[in-house]
Each structure stands twice: as structure tokens, then as C-alpha cells.
Amino acid sequence: MFSSIGPLEIILVIVVLLVIFGPKRLPSLGKSLGTGMREFKESITGEDKQRDHTDATGRPVLNQSQAHDDQPARAPEAAPEQRA
């Protein structure tokens, strides 16, 4: 019944996705779909390791809570004096 999917069917699916979601939302949909598939695979296989995320310079990329904890505390700035 569904023996093969040809190029015409793939083009039809892409056109329907563009009409429904628009070209601006397709990249974010693809990214979220890939992330969901990766998380599903890791949960099925039992891989519960922390990945080593690094940026282009080789420094580790921190999440929001880690980045907030590592910043030194700043002293509150004094309000500027107002003259009458």
C-alpha cells in the first residue's frame, strides 16, 4: 500500500507544512522535533549522562542558573543626586 515515497509526495508535504506553519516557524519546529526525538532516544536507551557543551572557544556553555551563580556579586549603585 505505502511501498515508496517519491519526490512528488515529499514536495507536497513540504508545501502543506509551509502553508500551515509559515516559513518563519519551520526552523524552530524542526529544532524542537529533533530535540524531542533525541530526548526520547536517550530515555529509551537509558543514557543519563551530562553532555559536555562547549562554545567555539572551548569554554563550557552554562545554563541560566549556572551562569547566574558564577557571576560575582556587584555592589548596588548609588542613585545620582538630584539638584533643585
C-alpha positions as CSV (number, residue, x, y, z in Angstrom):
1,M,0.0,0.0,0.0
2,F,2.7,2.5,1.1
3,S,5.5,0.9,-0.8
4,S,7.6,4.0,-1.6
5,I,7.5,7.7,-1.0
6,G,8.6,9.6,-4.1
7,P,9.8,13.1,-4.7
8,L,6.3,14.4,-5.6
9,E,5.0,13.3,-2.2
10,I,7.9,14.9,-0.3
11,I,7.3,18.2,-2.2
12,L,3.6,18.0,-1.4
13,V,4.3,17.5,2.3
14,I,6.7,20.5,2.3
15,V,4.2,22.7,0.6
16,V,1.5,21.8,3.1
17,L,3.8,22.4,6.1
18,L,4.7,25.9,4.6
19,V,1.0,26.8,4.2
20,I,0.1,25.6,7.7
21,F,3.1,26.9,9.7
22,G,4.7,29.5,7.5
23,P,8.4,29.8,6.7
24,K,9.4,31.6,9.9
25,R,8.2,28.9,12.2
26,L,9.6,25.8,10.3
27,P,13.2,26.1,11.7
28,S,12.0,26.2,15.3
29,L,9.6,23.3,14.7
30,G,12.5,21.3,13.2
31,K,14.7,22.1,16.1
32,S,12.1,21.2,18.7
33,L,11.3,18.0,16.9
34,G,15.0,17.0,16.8
35,T,15.4,17.8,20.5
36,G,12.3,15.8,21.4
37,M,13.5,12.8,19.3
38,R,16.9,13.0,21.0
39,E,15.5,13.1,24.5
40,F,13.1,10.2,23.7
41,K,16.0,8.1,22.4
42,E,18.1,8.9,25.5
43,S,15.2,7.9,27.8
44,I,14.7,4.6,25.9
45,T,18.3,3.6,25.8
46,G,18.9,4.7,29.4
47,E,21.7,7.1,28.7
48,D,21.5,9.6,31.5
49,K,24.9,11.3,31.1
50,Q,25.6,15.0,31.1
51,R,26.9,16.2,27.7
52,D,29.9,18.4,27.5
53,H,28.6,21.5,25.8
54,T,31.4,23.9,24.7
55,D,31.3,27.0,22.6
56,A,33.6,27.8,19.7
57,T,36.4,28.9,22.1
58,G,36.3,25.6,24.0
59,R,34.8,27.1,27.2
60,P,31.8,25.2,28.7
61,V,28.4,26.7,27.9
62,L,26.4,27.2,31.1
63,N,22.7,27.1,31.6
64,Q,20.9,30.1,33.1
65,S,21.1,29.0,36.7
66,Q,24.8,28.1,36.4
67,A,25.7,31.4,34.7
68,H,23.8,33.3,37.4
69,D,25.7,31.5,40.3
70,D,29.2,32.1,38.8
71,Q,28.8,35.9,38.4
72,P,30.5,37.9,41.2
73,A,28.1,40.0,43.3
74,R,28.1,43.6,42.5
75,A,27.6,46.4,44.9
76,P,24.4,48.4,44.4
77,E,25.0,51.6,42.5
78,A,24.2,54.8,44.3
79,A,21.4,56.9,42.9
80,P,22.5,60.1,41.2
81,E,21.9,63.3,43.2
82,Q,19.1,65.4,42.1
83,R,19.5,69.2,42.2
84,A,16.6,71.5,42.6
